[in-house]
Amino acid sequence: MSFKNATLGLGIILAIPNFLLFNTSHLREDGMFNEKPVAGYSHVPHKPNPMLQSIQGYSQIVREKAIKQSQGSGYKADDYIDSLKDIVKTNYLHNTLEYRCVNHWLACLLSKSKIPKLGDLLDVLDPNDIARAKHGICSQQAILVQAILDLDNHNYASIRFSSQSGKGHFATAAFIEGKSYFIDTNMDPRYSNESSQLQRFLSNEPNEFFRLYGKWLPNMTHVSASIGDFNRFPAFKGLMFQKTIFFIERNGWLLLLLSYVVLSLKYKNNPK
C-alpha cells in the first residue's frame, strides 16, 4: 500500500467516529461531563446555583457579596476571600470531573490504554468548563479559584502537598493588599485568614497538615508543602496536550484527507 493510500485510509478511519459520535447533536445535549454519584464531604454545605456557568459569573457574584459584607463601595480583602471560598465550596462536591467518552473518543481510548500518564486524559482542566460543572476534585476547584482571582486582578499561586505514601492534595494561595491567604474550597478545613496559616504550611510544621486534614486524609504522613506557579495556570502543559488530542479527534481526518488530495495532485503532475 502506498503512503498516499495509507493517508486516505487513516483519514477515513478517523472520520467515522467523528461523524458517528462527536457530530451527533442529541449526544451533546446529554451533557459534556460524566454523571456519577457524588458524595462530597458531609461538613461542606452543597447549595449549587444553576445560574453560575462561567468564570465571569463567579467573579461577579463573589465581588457583589464581598461589597455587601464590607458595607461600602469597595470590598475588604478578608471579605473577598471569605466570599470566594463560600461561593465556590457550596457549588462543588468532591469528585473527579471528567469529559464523556462519547464526546471525546480518542482521549477515551488513550485514557484506557496502559500508556503512562494518559489515564487522566479525560479529566477536565479547562477552567471555563470547570465553571459549568458542580463537582470536581481539589486541583479542579483550585483551577477555578485561581481563574477567578486572575480575572479580578489578584495575585495567586498553587500550593501542592505531597507525602511519602504518594498521595497528595492541591490548594491555592492568594495575595491581596499585602496579605497572604490559604484557600481550600474542596475540603474546607477550619483554618484562619491570617498570613501565618500559609506560613505554617510552607515551613512544613510537622503537625499542621494532620491537625487540619487528618480526619479526611489519615494516610497522608510526612507531608511537605510547596508553592509555585505564581500567577500562572498550574496545568498548562496538560491542558495544551489535551486540547491537541481534542483537535485531532475533530479535525485529524480532514487534515489527512487534505494531505491525500495534495499527494494525489503531486503524483498526477509527477507520475514517476
N, C-alpha and C positions, 0 to 999 in steps of 0.2 A: 504494500500500500504506500502510495506517495505521500509526502508531507502535506501536499495540498488537500488530498482526500481525507487525511487524518484530521486536518484542521476542520474540515466540513463536518466530519463525523462527531468530533468533540463538541462543536458548536451546537449540533442538533441535540446531543445528549444533554447539554446544559440548558437548552431551550425548553425541553419537555417539562421538567419540574417547575421552571419559571412560569410557564403558561398555565400548568395544571394547578399550582399551589399559590404562588405569590400574586398572580394576577386574577385570582378568583375573588370577586368583590365580597361575596357573602362571608368568606372566611375572615376578611379584615374586620367586618362588622362584629365578629365574635370577640374582639379584643386582641391587643398586641402582646399581653403577658399571660404566662401560665397561671391558671387559677388553681390554688391549692389550699387545703385547710391551714389556717394561720392562727396560732395560739397567742403569740406575743408574750409579754411579761405581765403578770397579773397586777403588779404595782404601778404600771404605766397606763393611765387612762386612755381609752381609744374613742375619740369623738370626731371622726373624719368629716371634713367639709367637702362635699362633692363638687363644689364650685371652684375649689383650688385645683387647677390643672396646669399651672405654669410657674416658672421661677418668678416672673413679674408679679403674678398674683400673690405668691407667698411674700414677696418683698413688700408689696403694698399693705397687706393686712398686718404684717409684723410692725411696720413703721406706724400705722394707724393706732395699733394697740399700745405701742410704746409711747406715742404722743399723748394718748388718753391717760396712761398711767403717770406720765410726767406732769400732766395738767398744765401744759404750755404749748407754745407754737412749735417747739422742737422736742427732742427727747434726750433723756439722760442715757449714758452708756449702759448702766445696770438695767434700766427698764427695757432697752432694746434687746439686750441679751436674754432677759427673762421672757420677753415676748417671743423671740426667735425659738428658744428652747420649748416653750409651751406649745406653740402652734405646730412645730414640726413633730414633736413627740406624740401629740394627740391625733395626728393624721396618719401615723405609721405604726404598723405592727411588725415585730421582728420575724422575718423570714426572707430567704433569698428571692429577689425579684429577677425573673428570667423571661426572655422572649419566648414566644411559642415556636415550636419546631415547624408548624405548618406555614409560618411566615418566613422562616429562615432555615431552609432545608440544608444548605451546605454547612452552615455553622452547626446545625444539629448533628449532621453526620460526623463532622470533625470532633465535636464535643464527646461523642460516644466512642471515638477511637481511643487507642492507647498511646497516642502521641502526647508526650509530656506538655503540661501547661495549657492544654486545649480543652480540658474537662469543664472549664467555667466559661467557655466562649459565648454561651447564651446569657450569661449574667449581664444585667443592664448596667452600663457605665455612663451613658449619656444623661447628664443632669436634667435635660429637657424632658426626657422620657421618665426618669425617676419622679419628676414633679407630677406626672399624670397618674401615678400609682398610689396605693395606700398600704403597701408593705415593702420592706427592704431591710437588709442586714446593716450592721454598724457602718461598714465602709460606704454603702449606698446612701444611707441617711446623711453621712458626713459629706459626701459629694454634693448633695442638695444644700446642706447648711452652708458649705463654702461657696456655692454658686450664688446664694442669697447675699452672703457677706460681700462677695465680689461685686454684685450688681449695686449694692448700697455703698460701694467705695470704702469698705473697711478692710483692714489687713487681716490675714489669716494664715494658718499653717496646718499641716497634718501631724497628728500625734499617733504614733504606732507603738503598741505594746506587744512584746514578744516574750516567749517563755521557753524553758528547756524542753517542755513537752511538745513543742511545735505549734501549740495553739496561740492565737493572737487576738488582738482587739484593735479597733480603729476609732479615733475621735478627732476633735478639731480644737485648735487654739485660735482665739480672736484677739486682736489688739486694737482697742478703741480708747481715744483720749488719754493715752499714756498708761493704760491699764491692760493687763493680760487676763484672758478668760479661758477656762476649760469648758468645752461643750460636748456633752454626750446625750443625744436625744434618744438613742437606741435603748440603753439600759436605765438611764436617768438615775444614777445613784445619788445619794444625799451628799452633795459637795457644795462648797461655797463659791461665791463670785469673786472672792479675794484672789489677788495675783499669786499669793502664797500657795494656793491649791495647785496651780500649774507647776510652780517651782518645786513642790514636794514630789510630784510625779517625775519631773526631769532630773531631779537629784537622786532618783531611784531609792527613796527611803524604803527600807525592807517591808514594812507593814502597811504602807499607804494603799497600794493596789488591793491587797487582800481585805483591808478594812472596808473599802468601798464596793469591791466586786466579788468578794469571797463567797457570798451567798449564791451567786449565779455562775461563777466560773471557779469552782473549787479545785479543779485540776490544773489551773494555771499557777505554777510555782516558779520561784526565782525569776520574777517578771522584771523586765527592763523597758524603759520608755525612751523614745527618741522623737525628735521633732525635725521636720523637713518640709520641702515643697512650699516655701514661703510665697504666697500669692501666686501659686501655680497649681494647675489641675493635677491631682495626685495619681491619676491613672492614664496619662496622656498616651503612652505607647500602647497600652492595652486597648484604648478606645480607637486609636488610629488603625490598629490591626483588625479590630472588629469591624470597623467601617469599610476596610478594604475587602474583607470577606463578604460583607453585605453587598458591596458594589459588584463583586464578581458574580454573586447569586443573580443579581438583577440584569447585569449588562455583559457578563462574560461571553454569553452565547452570541451577542451582537458583535462584539469585538472579533470573535473567531470567524464569524460569517463574513465580516468585512475583510478580514485577512484572507479568507478563501477567494473573495472576489478579486482582491489585489493580486494574489498569486495566479489566479486564472488569467487575468489580463496580461500579466507579465509573461506567462507561459505562451499565451496566444501570440504576443508580439515577438517572442524569442523561443520558438518551439524546440530549438536544440538545447 
